[in-house]
Amino acid sequence: MLNGETFVMAAPLASPGSKLGALRQIEAIDGLFGKPAYRWVWEVLDGEEAGREVAKTTGTELRRGNSFGNLVEQLFDREIAPGESVDISKLIDQPYDLLLVAGRDGSGAVLQSVKPASTD
């Protein structure tokens, strides 16, 4: 039973396709099986879906080849060397080209790849 809980309506999620988006937040959450995770949220900036959200969940260990490591390398558009520290806060509010594909169950879109937005 909920006692005095308040809720905030989130923006609709984006559909599959190529989008221009800005990374708006990275939040620590309880992931699968209660393990710590990060939720990355982008806001679509253009077209009919402007204002919609794109979200991705990763683990919390930055390692080459895992979801967190792969995402960070895509966001910085380069390989991150073992032992290298990266400042994730520099990524907030930066524009990115997002590629979304249909989710497995057909109920939404999944972030397949992301890269810094082209400046052309």
C-alpha positions as CSV (number, residue, x, y, z in Angstrom):
1,M,0.0,0.0,0.0
2,L,1.3,3.5,-0.8
3,N,1.0,6.0,1.9
4,G,1.4,9.6,0.8
5,E,3.7,8.7,-2.2
6,T,3.9,11.3,-5.0
7,F,4.8,10.5,-8.5
8,V,6.1,12.6,-11.4
9,M,5.0,11.8,-14.9
10,A,8.1,11.1,-17.1
11,A,8.4,12.2,-20.8
12,P,7.4,9.5,-23.3
13,L,10.2,7.3,-24.6
14,A,11.5,7.8,-28.1
15,S,10.8,5.4,-31.0
16,P,13.4,3.6,-33.1
17,G,15.5,5.6,-35.5
18,S,18.4,8.1,-35.6
19,K,18.0,11.0,-33.2
20,L,19.9,14.0,-31.9
21,G,19.9,14.0,-28.2
22,A,21.6,15.6,-25.2
23,L,22.7,13.6,-22.2
24,R,20.7,15.1,-19.3
25,Q,21.5,12.9,-16.3
26,I,23.3,9.8,-14.9
27,E,21.7,8.4,-11.8
28,A,22.6,5.6,-9.5
29,I,19.8,3.0,-9.3
30,D,19.2,-0.5,-8.1
31,G,19.7,-2.7,-11.2
32,L,18.8,-6.3,-12.0
33,F,18.8,-8.5,-8.9
34,G,19.4,-5.5,-6.6
35,K,22.9,-4.8,-7.9
36,P,24.0,-1.2,-8.3
37,A,23.6,0.3,-11.8
38,Y,23.7,3.6,-13.6
39,R,20.7,4.9,-15.6
40,W,21.8,7.2,-18.4
41,V,19.0,9.6,-19.8
42,W,19.1,11.6,-23.0
43,E,16.5,14.1,-24.2
44,V,15.7,14.1,-27.9
45,L,16.4,17.6,-29.2
46,D,14.9,17.6,-32.7
47,G,11.9,16.5,-34.8
48,E,8.5,15.3,-33.8
49,E,9.9,13.5,-30.8
50,A,11.7,16.5,-29.3
51,G,11.5,16.3,-25.5
52,R,11.1,12.5,-25.4
53,E,13.6,10.4,-23.4
54,V,16.1,7.7,-24.3
55,A,17.4,5.7,-21.4
56,K,20.1,3.1,-21.0
57,T,21.1,1.1,-17.9
58,T,24.7,-0.1,-17.3
59,G,26.7,-1.7,-14.5
60,T,29.0,0.4,-12.3
61,E,32.3,-1.1,-13.1
62,L,34.2,0.7,-15.9
63,R,35.8,-2.0,-17.9
64,R,36.6,-2.4,-21.6
65,G,34.0,-4.7,-23.2
66,N,31.2,-4.3,-20.6
67,S,28.1,-2.1,-21.1
68,F,29.5,0.8,-19.0
69,G,33.0,0.7,-20.7
70,N,31.5,0.4,-24.2
71,L,29.1,3.3,-23.6
72,V,31.8,5.6,-22.1
73,E,34.1,4.9,-25.1
74,Q,31.3,5.7,-27.5
75,L,30.5,9.0,-25.6
76,F,34.2,10.1,-25.6
77,D,34.6,8.7,-29.2
78,R,37.8,7.0,-28.3
79,E,39.3,4.0,-26.5
80,I,39.8,4.5,-22.7
81,A,43.2,3.1,-21.6
82,P,43.4,0.8,-18.6
83,G,44.1,2.8,-15.5
84,E,42.9,6.1,-17.2
85,S,40.4,8.2,-15.2
86,V,37.6,9.9,-17.1
87,D,35.4,12.8,-15.9
88,I,31.9,11.8,-16.8
89,S,30.4,15.1,-15.7
90,K,31.9,16.7,-18.9
91,L,29.3,14.6,-20.9
92,I,26.2,16.2,-19.3
93,D,24.2,18.5,-21.7
94,Q,26.5,17.6,-24.6
95,P,24.8,16.7,-28.0
96,Y,25.0,13.1,-29.3
97,D,23.9,11.3,-32.4
98,L,21.8,8.4,-31.0
99,L,20.8,5.2,-32.9
100,L,17.8,3.4,-31.5
101,V,16.5,0.0,-32.5
102,A,13.3,-1.7,-31.7
103,G,13.3,-3.5,-28.3
104,R,13.0,-7.3,-28.2
105,D,9.4,-7.2,-27.0
106,G,8.4,-4.5,-29.5
107,S,7.3,-2.1,-26.7
108,G,10.0,0.5,-27.2
109,A,13.4,1.4,-28.5
110,V,16.8,0.4,-27.2
111,L,20.0,2.5,-27.6
112,Q,22.2,0.6,-30.0
113,S,25.0,3.3,-30.4
114,V,25.8,6.8,-29.5
115,K,28.5,9.2,-30.6
116,P,29.3,12.9,-30.2
117,A,27.1,14.9,-32.6
118,S,28.7,15.9,-35.9
119,T,29.4,19.6,-36.1
120,D,28.6,19.9,-39.8
